[in-house]
Amino acid sequence: MKFGIHLKRMHDEVRNSYYEFLKDIDPKELSQWTEMVESTAKEICGDTNDDMELRADGNDLHIRYKEAKSKECLIRAIERHLYSMPILLQEVFKKLADDIKS
């Protein structure tokens, strides 16, 4: 799964503002928080079989899970770390949690 928004039909001002938002996110910081969330989710679930994966590639997030239980563990891990994250990353992970829930 990639985190992103389809921008084709957005007005230039909105599109530029979105790209400015992404520009402010440090890919290394995103990667570090992604690894922390993944590690916590695996700990919550007792995942020893690699039933879930959460990775950052630049400013894209990739997610894989095998069971509904894994989804719940990822959501709980995001919620556990959310308010320790920088504000911009909080918005990214809120969106990710919402996407996982749906």
Phi, psi and chi 1 to 4 in degrees:
 res  aa     phi    psi   chi1   chi2   chi3   chi4
   1 MET       -  134.3  172.9 -178.6  158.1      -
   2 LYS  -105.8  138.5  -75.8 -168.5  171.1 -173.5
   3 PHE   -84.8  129.7  170.4   77.3      -      -
   4 GLY   172.4  174.0      -      -      -      -
   5 ILE  -130.7  136.2  -61.4  173.2      -      -
   6 HIS   -72.9  121.8 -175.2   63.4      -      -
   7 LEU  -109.3    5.1  -59.9  172.8      -      -
   8 LYS   -57.0  -40.5 -165.5  171.3 -167.5  173.7
   9 ARG  -101.7    5.7  -65.3 -175.9  179.6  168.8
  10 MET   -78.1  152.7  -72.6 -173.0  174.2      -
  11 HIS   -66.7  154.2  -64.4  -70.3      -      -
  12 ASP   -54.9  -40.4  -72.0  -21.2      -      -
  13 GLU   -63.4  -43.5 -176.2  177.4  -40.6      -
  14 VAL   -67.3  -44.1  173.9      -      -      -
  15 ARG   -60.3  -46.0 -175.1  179.4   14.8 -119.0
  16 ASN   -63.8  -39.0  -69.2  -20.5      -      -
  17 SER   -64.9  -38.8  146.1      -      -      -
  18 TYR   -63.1  -45.5  175.8   73.2      -      -
  19 TYR   -65.4  -34.2  -72.4  126.6      -      -
  20 GLU   -63.2  -40.8  -76.8  -63.1  -45.0      -
  21 PHE   -59.7  -48.5  171.5   77.5      -      -
  22 LEU   -64.2  -35.4  -78.1  179.9      -      -
  23 LYS   -63.5  -29.7 -167.9  170.0   73.6  175.2
  24 ASP   -80.0   -9.2  -69.3  -22.3      -      -
  25 ILE   -89.9  124.6  -66.0  176.2      -      -
  26 ASP   -80.0  117.1  178.1    5.1      -      -
  27 PRO   -56.1  -34.9  -22.3   31.2      -      -
  28 LYS   -66.8  -41.5  -71.6 -180.0 -175.5  177.5
  29 GLU   -66.2  -41.6 -167.8  170.1   45.0      -
  30 LEU   -60.0  -43.5  177.0   62.1      -      -
  31 SER   -62.7  -42.9 -179.5      -      -      -
  32 GLN   -62.1  -45.8  -70.2  170.6  -19.7      -
  33 TRP   -69.1  -34.4  -79.1  102.3      -      -
  34 THR   -63.0  -44.3  -59.4      -      -      -
  35 GLU   -63.4  -39.1  -71.4  173.1   15.1      -
  36 MET   -64.6  -44.2  -84.5 -168.4  -90.7      -
  37 VAL   -64.0  -44.3  168.2      -      -      -
  38 GLU   -61.2  -45.7  179.4 -169.0   46.2      -
  39 SER   -61.2  -43.6  175.4      -      -      -
  40 THR   -65.2  -42.5  -59.5      -      -      -
  41 ALA   -61.4  -42.3      -      -      -      -
  42 LYS   -65.3  -37.3  -72.6 -177.7  174.9 -167.2
  43 GLU   -65.4  -44.8 -179.1 -178.5  -55.0      -
  44 ILE   -59.7  -42.7  -68.8  169.4      -      -
  45 CYS   -85.7  -13.4  -87.4      -      -      -
  46 GLY    66.3   36.6      -      -      -      -
  47 ASP   -75.0  107.6  178.2   14.5      -      -
  48 THR  -111.4   -4.0   56.8      -      -      -
  49 ASN  -106.7   15.8  -61.5  -38.0      -      -
  50 ASP    53.6   49.7  -72.3  -31.7      -      -
  51 ASP   -78.0   -8.1  -71.8  -21.1      -      -
  52 MET  -144.8  154.3   69.9 -179.1   86.2      -
  53 GLU  -148.9  137.1 -179.5 -179.9   30.5      -
  54 LEU  -135.3  119.5  180.0   60.9      -      -
  55 ARG  -135.4  149.7  -66.0  -78.9  178.4 -107.5
  56 ALA  -108.9  134.6      -      -      -      -
  57 ASP  -126.6   97.2  179.6   16.4      -      -
  58 GLY    66.9 -121.8      -      -      -      -
  59 ASN  -105.1   16.1  -76.5  -20.5      -      -
  60 ASP  -102.1  141.4  -70.3  -31.8      -      -
  61 LEU  -107.3  136.9  -68.6  177.0      -      -
  62 HIS  -119.1  133.0  -56.3  -84.0      -      -
  63 ILE  -134.4  142.5 -173.3  167.9      -      -
  64 ARG  -144.2  136.0  176.9 -171.7   58.1   78.2
  65 TYR  -150.5  151.5   46.4   84.0      -      -
  66 LYS  -100.1  -27.9  -67.5 -177.9 -179.0  177.2
  67 GLU  -131.7  160.4  -57.5  173.8   -0.3      -
  68 ALA   -61.4  -33.8      -      -      -      -
  69 LYS   -60.0  -38.9  178.0 -175.7  174.2 -171.2
  70 SER   -64.1  -38.1  -61.5      -      -      -
  71 LYS   -60.4  -46.8  -73.7  172.8   52.6  170.6
  72 GLU   -62.0  -39.4  -70.5  -56.5  -45.0      -
  73 CYS   -65.7  -39.2  -66.9      -      -      -
  74 LEU   -64.4  -42.8  -77.7  164.0      -      -
  75 ILE   -63.4  -45.5  -68.2  166.3      -      -
  76 ARG   -62.2  -39.6  -73.6  175.8   50.4 -157.8
  77 ALA   -65.5  -41.2      -      -      -      -
  78 ILE   -61.6  -47.4  -70.5  168.8      -      -
  79 GLU   -61.5  -36.1  -69.8  169.5  -10.7      -
  80 ARG   -65.1  -39.1 -176.8  178.2  -68.1  178.8
  81 HIS   -95.7  -14.2  -69.9  -71.3      -      -
  82 LEU   -49.4  -50.7 -168.6   62.5      -      -
  83 TYR   -84.0    2.9  -64.1  105.6      -      -
  84 SER   -93.3  -13.4  -60.7      -      -      -
  85 MET   -81.0  156.4  -64.3  175.8 -175.9      -
  86 PRO   -59.5  151.2  -20.9   30.9      -      -
  87 ILE   -51.8  -47.2  -63.5  -69.9      -      -
  88 LEU   -61.1  -40.5  -70.9  175.3      -      -
  89 LEU   -71.2  -29.3  -70.4 -179.6      -      -
  90 GLN   -57.5  -42.8  -74.1 -179.4   25.3      -
  91 GLU   -65.6  -39.3  -65.0  -54.2  -45.9      -
  92 VAL   -62.7  -47.2  169.6      -      -      -
  93 PHE   -74.8  -28.4  -79.4   90.4      -      -
  94 LYS   -62.2  -45.4  -78.7 -179.6 -167.4  175.1
  95 LYS   -61.6  -43.2  167.2   97.0  169.3   83.7
  96 LEU   -61.4  -46.4  177.0   60.7      -      -
  97 ALA   -60.6  -42.6      -      -      -      -
  98 ASP   -62.0  -41.5  -71.4  -15.9      -      -
  99 ASP   -65.1  -38.0  -72.2   -8.9      -      -
 100 ILE   -66.7  -39.2  -67.4  170.3      -      -
 101 LYS   -64.9  -32.2  -71.4  175.7 -172.8  176.1
 102 SER   -88.7      -   60.2      -      -      -
